[in-house]
Amino acid sequence: MTTLDNSKKRVVIKVGSSSLTSRHGEISRRKLEKLADEIALLKDAGHEIVFVSSGAVAAGYRKLGCINRPTSLPEKQAAASIGQGLLIEAYSEIFLSHGYIASQILITRSDFSDETRYHNVRNTLNVLLERGIIPIVNENDTVTVDRLKFGDNDTLSAKVAGLIEADQLIILSDIDGLYDSDPRKNEHAKLLEKVYEITPEIEQGAGGSGSVVGTGGMKSKIDAVKIAMASGISTFLGKATISNILNDAVQGTAKGTYFEVSTETVNLDQKKQWIAFHSGPKGEIFINEQGKLSIVECKQSILSSHIEKVNGRFEKGSVIRILDHQSERVGLGVVNYSTEELELIMKSIGKELRNDEVVQFEHFVCELELSLPVVI
């Protein structure tokens, strides 16, 4: 028998485009009201909610005069500029009818890669939640170029969940959970109700985008789950159209897949979350076996004597990739020297005794330990 969870939670809810729009690609007022009504019930129960909502492009492209969803970046951005206003207007009106104020936060990947802006976003969200506001988050599609995009709001929602130290991430779409095989091709596919580890088999079974109006499929959801689990956050994946799905997901009784955080799951602090998932590494260093042993096994710093090669241009305090002498990824870390300084140090080794701390263990995230889709 499932035990109901009546504790107050901080929850991030992500809803995909296909769950917010009609089959013609325009905003479905009925779908918005259903989700907003359920979010209001969670707020009534005392939970703190951040709502990551897709749908700006899907909501705006018809108003732009496009018959079909646009494919060029300028048209997508123009459609998003229309659709984002329509979405926030609709949400604000519905939430206000329940007595709640909604706010809008548009984020780009660069807001996360810059550590100062990363903390600014976190502080803003915390103030809004403390004041009882419902932040509605979306990627700033109007100004974001492809190389700076999150890719989909599944990833964005997982990063936001880690940013605010959420208790739970709920991802709703037109998929009612993770199956042991593709239910569209195998009528005997079995829904996995509890998952404690993202195995290679699960990753291999994840496909591409599942909806015409959406950008994310099961693969993006699995990647998001891995980010959340590494941050110590349990995740639920379910279908948006199911009645009372949000309340049941929080209670632990909904139909779908619960990705549970076990005691073995890596739980990264805020600094290491930023290094692993948001920083955008600027360059790389190659280390010898002694350096790899030092940082991975002995949990000690990488010293200048451990470095074999430096690639790229970076400044002191940048996040860099760390690779071994076989070019295998070791992890990510904050470097204490610029490229130029490191090159001078390496030239002096042999002429004088040097044990400069290049990467401290406290500012290192291990690739072998995480096995995560870190942005490197």
C-alpha positions in Angstrom: 0.0 0.0 0.0 1.4 3.4 -1.0 1.9 5.9 1.9 0.5 9.4 1.2 3.0 12.2 1.5 1.3 15.1 3.2 4.5 17.2 3.8 4.8 20.6 2.3 7.1 20.5 -0.8 8.9 22.8 -3.2 7.9 21.4 -6.6 9.0 22.3 -10.1 6.4 21.4 -12.7 7.2 21.2 -16.4 4.6 20.9 -19.1 5.3 20.4 -22.7 3.8 22.3 -25.7 1.6 19.4 -26.9 -0.1 19.5 -23.5 -0.9 23.2 -23.7 -2.1 23.6 -27.3 -4.9 22.4 -29.5 -4.4 20.0 -32.4 -4.3 23.1 -34.6 -1.3 24.5 -32.7 -3.0 27.3 -30.8 -3.4 27.8 -27.1 -6.0 25.6 -25.6 -7.8 27.5 -22.9 -9.2 24.3 -21.5 -5.8 22.7 -21.1 -4.4 25.8 -19.5 -7.2 26.0 -17.0 -6.9 22.3 -16.1 -3.2 22.7 -15.2 -3.6 26.1 -13.6 -6.5 24.8 -11.4 -4.4 21.8 -10.3 -1.4 24.1 -9.5 -3.7 26.3 -7.5 -4.9 23.3 -5.4 -1.2 22.5 -4.7 -0.7 26.1 -3.6 -3.8 25.8 -1.4 -2.2 22.8 0.3 0.8 24.9 1.1 3.3 23.7 -1.5 5.7 26.1 -3.3 5.4 25.8 -7.1 7.6 26.8 -10.0 5.9 26.3 -13.3 8.2 25.7 -16.3 5.9 26.1 -19.3 6.6 25.5 -23.0 4.3 26.6 -25.7 5.4 30.1 -26.7 6.3 29.3 -30.3 3.3 26.9 -30.7 1.0 29.6 -29.3 2.3 32.4 -31.4 3.0 31.1 -34.9 -0.6 31.3 -36.1 -0.9 34.9 -35.0 2.3 35.6 -36.9 0.5 34.4 -40.1 2.3 31.0 -40.4 0.1 28.1 -41.5 2.6 25.5 -40.1 5.0 25.7 -37.2 8.0 27.7 -38.5 11.4 26.1 -39.0 13.7 29.2 -39.4 15.2 30.7 -36.3 13.9 34.3 -37.0 10.3 33.1 -37.5 10.5 30.9 -34.3 11.7 33.9 -32.3 9.1 36.2 -33.8 6.4 33.6 -33.0 7.7 33.2 -29.4 7.6 37.0 -28.9 3.8 36.8 -29.6 3.1 33.5 -27.9 4.9 34.3 -24.7 2.7 37.3 -24.1 -0.4 35.2 -24.8 0.7 32.5 -22.4 1.6 34.8 -19.5 -1.6 36.8 -19.9 -3.7 33.6 -19.8 -1.9 32.2 -16.8 -2.0 35.4 -14.9 -5.8 35.7 -15.4 -6.5 32.1 -14.4 -4.2 32.2 -11.3 -5.6 35.5 -10.2 -9.1 33.9 -10.2 -7.7 31.6 -7.5 -6.1 34.4 -5.6 -2.5 33.9 -6.7 -0.1 36.2 -8.5 2.0 34.8 -11.3 5.3 36.1 -12.5 7.3 35.6 -15.6 11.0 34.6 -15.8 12.6 34.1 -19.2 16.0 32.4 -19.0 18.9 31.7 -21.5 21.6 29.2 -21.0 24.1 32.1 -20.5 22.1 33.0 -17.4 23.2 29.7 -16.0 26.8 29.6 -17.4 27.7 32.9 -15.7 28.0 32.2 -12.0 26.9 35.6 -10.8 23.7 35.6 -13.0 23.1 32.0 -11.9 22.9 33.1 -8.3 20.8 36.1 -9.2 18.2 33.9 -10.8 18.3 31.7 -7.7 17.8 34.7 -5.4 14.9 36.0 -7.5 13.1 32.7 -7.5 13.6 32.3 -3.8 12.1 35.7 -3.1 9.1 35.0 -5.3 8.5 31.6 -3.6 8.8 33.1 -0.2 6.2 35.7 -1.1 3.7 33.1 -2.4 4.1 34.0 -6.0 3.9 31.4 -8.8 7.0 31.9 -11.1 6.4 30.8 -14.7 9.7 30.0 -16.3 10.5 29.5 -20.0 13.5 29.8 -22.2 13.9 33.2 -23.7 13.3 31.9 -27.3 13.0 35.4 -28.7 16.7 36.2 -28.2 18.4 32.9 -27.8 20.6 31.5 -30.6 20.9 27.8 -31.1 24.3 27.4 -29.6 23.0 29.0 -26.3 19.8 27.1 -26.1 19.0 24.6 -23.4 17.6 22.4 -26.2 14.2 21.8 -24.5 12.4 22.7 -21.4 12.9 19.2 -19.8 16.6 20.2 -19.3 15.6 23.7 -18.2 13.2 22.3 -15.6 15.8 20.0 -14.1 18.3 22.8 -13.9 15.8 25.1 -12.2 14.9 22.3 -9.8 18.5 22.0 -8.8 18.9 25.7 -8.6 16.2 26.2 -6.0 16.8 22.9 -4.2 13.4 21.5 -5.0 11.9 18.5 -3.3 10.4 17.1 -6.5 10.4 17.6 -10.3 7.2 16.7 -12.2 7.4 16.5 -16.0 4.1 16.2 -17.8 3.7 15.6 -21.5 1.7 13.4 -23.8 3.7 10.4 -22.5 2.3 8.6 -19.5 5.7 7.3 -18.2 8.7 5.3 -19.0 8.2 1.8 -20.6 10.5 -1.1 -20.9 10.0 -0.8 -24.7 8.3 1.6 -27.1 4.5 1.3 -26.4 3.8 2.7 -29.9 5.5 -0.4 -31.4 5.0 -3.0 -28.7 1.5 -3.5 -27.3 2.9 -5.6 -24.5 5.3 -2.8 -23.3 5.3 -2.5 -19.5 5.1 0.8 -17.7 8.0 1.1 -15.2 6.4 2.6 -12.1 9.6 2.9 -10.0 13.1 3.6 -11.3 16.2 3.9 -9.0 18.9 4.0 -11.6 19.2 5.2 -15.2 20.8 2.2 -16.8 22.5 2.1 -20.3 19.4 0.0 -21.4 17.1 2.8 -20.4 19.2 5.4 -22.3 19.4 3.3 -25.4 15.6 2.8 -25.4 15.0 6.6 -25.3 14.0 7.9 -28.7 13.7 11.3 -30.4 11.0 14.1 -30.2 7.6 12.6 -29.5 5.4 15.4 -30.7 5.0 17.7 -33.7 4.7 20.8 -31.6 7.3 19.8 -29.0 11.1 19.7 -29.0 11.7 17.0 -26.4 11.2 13.3 -26.4 12.0 10.5 -24.0 15.7 11.0 -24.3 15.5 14.6 -23.2 13.4 13.6 -20.3 15.9 10.9 -19.2 18.7 13.4 -19.4 16.7 15.8 -17.3 16.0 13.0 -14.7 19.7 12.3 -14.5 20.5 16.0 -13.7 17.7 16.1 -11.1 18.8 12.8 -9.5 22.4 14.0 -9.2 21.1 17.0 -7.4 19.2 14.7 -4.9 15.8 15.5 -6.5 13.2 12.8 -7.2 11.3 13.1 -10.5 7.9 12.0 -11.7 7.0 11.5 -15.4 3.3 11.4 -16.3 0.6 12.4 -18.7 -0.8 15.9 -18.5 -4.4 15.0 -19.5 -5.0 12.6 -16.6 -7.3 14.1 -14.0 -5.7 15.3 -10.8 -2.3 14.3 -12.1 -0.4 16.9 -10.2 -1.9 16.3 -6.8 -1.5 12.6 -7.2 2.1 13.0 -8.4 3.0 14.9 -5.2 1.1 12.4 -3.1 3.0 9.5 -4.7 -0.2 7.8 -6.1 -0.3 8.9 -9.7 0.0 6.7 -12.7 3.4 7.2 -14.3 7.0 6.7 -13.5 8.7 7.8 -10.3 12.5 8.2 -10.5 13.5 7.8 -6.9 16.8 9.1 -5.4 18.6 6.3 -3.5 21.2 6.7 -0.8 23.8 5.8 -3.5 22.7 8.7 -5.8 25.2 11.5 -6.1 23.8 14.7 -4.4 25.7 17.7 -5.6 25.9 21.0 -3.7 25.1 24.3 -5.4 28.7 24.9 -6.4 29.2 21.5 -7.9 25.8 21.6 -9.7 26.9 24.8 -11.4 30.2 23.3 -12.4 28.6 20.1 -13.7 25.5 21.3 -15.5 25.7 25.1 -16.2 29.2 26.4 -16.4 30.1 26.0 -20.1 33.8 24.8 -19.9 36.3 27.1 -21.6 39.2 24.8 -22.3 40.9 21.6 -21.2 43.9 20.1 -19.5 45.4 16.6 -19.9 46.8 15.0 -16.7 49.0 12.0 -16.1 48.0 8.9 -14.1 49.4 10.4 -10.9 47.1 13.4 -11.3 44.1 11.2 -12.0 44.8 9.1 -9.0 45.2 12.2 -6.9 41.9 13.8 -7.8 39.7 10.8 -8.3 41.0 8.3 -5.7 42.8 10.4 -3.1 40.4 13.4 -3.3 43.4 15.7 -3.5 44.2 18.6 -5.8 45.6 18.4 -9.3 49.1 19.9 -9.2 51.1 21.6 -11.9 53.4 18.5 -12.1 50.4 16.4 -13.1 49.7 18.4 -16.3 50.8 17.1 -19.6 49.0 19.5 -22.0 46.8 22.5 -22.1 44.2 23.2 -24.8 42.1 26.3 -25.3 42.2 29.8 -23.9 40.7 30.4 -20.4 41.1 32.7 -17.5 41.7 32.0 -13.8 38.4 30.8 -12.2 37.1 29.3 -15.4 35.6 25.8 -15.5 37.7 23.5 -17.7 37.5 19.9 -18.9 40.0 17.5 -17.3 41.1 14.5 -19.4 43.7 11.8 -18.9 46.6 10.9 -21.1 44.3 8.7 -23.2 41.9 11.6 -23.8 39.2 10.0 -21.5 37.1 12.4 -19.5 38.0 12.6 -15.9 35.7 15.5 -14.9 35.3 19.2 -14.7 37.0 21.7 -12.4 37.6 25.3 -11.6 41.1 26.2 -12.6 43.3 28.5 -10.5 45.4 29.8 -13.4 44.9 31.2 -16.8 46.2 29.4 -20.0 49.2 31.8 -20.1 50.1 31.2 -16.5 49.8 27.5 -16.8 52.0 27.4 -19.9 54.7 29.4 -18.0 54.4 27.1 -15.0 54.8 24.0 -17.2 57.9 25.5 -18.9 59.5 26.1 -15.5 58.9 22.5 -14.3 62.2 20.7 -14.3 64.1 23.9 -13.7 62.6 24.4 -10.3 60.4 22.4 -7.8 56.7 23.3 -8.5 53.6 22.0 -6.7 51.1 24.6 -7.7 47.4 23.7 -7.0 45.8 23.9 -10.5 42.4 22.4 -9.6 41.3 21.9 -6.0 39.2 18.8 -5.2 36.5 21.0 -3.6 35.9 22.6 -7.0 36.0 19.3 -9.0 33.1 17.1 -10.3 34.1 13.6 -11.4 32.9 12.2 -14.7 33.5 8.6 -13.6 31.5 9.1 -10.4 28.5 10.8 -12.1 28.1 9.1 -15.5 25.9 12.1 -16.3 25.1 14.1 -19.5 27.2 17.1 -18.1 27.6 20.0 -20.5 31.2 19.4 -21.5 
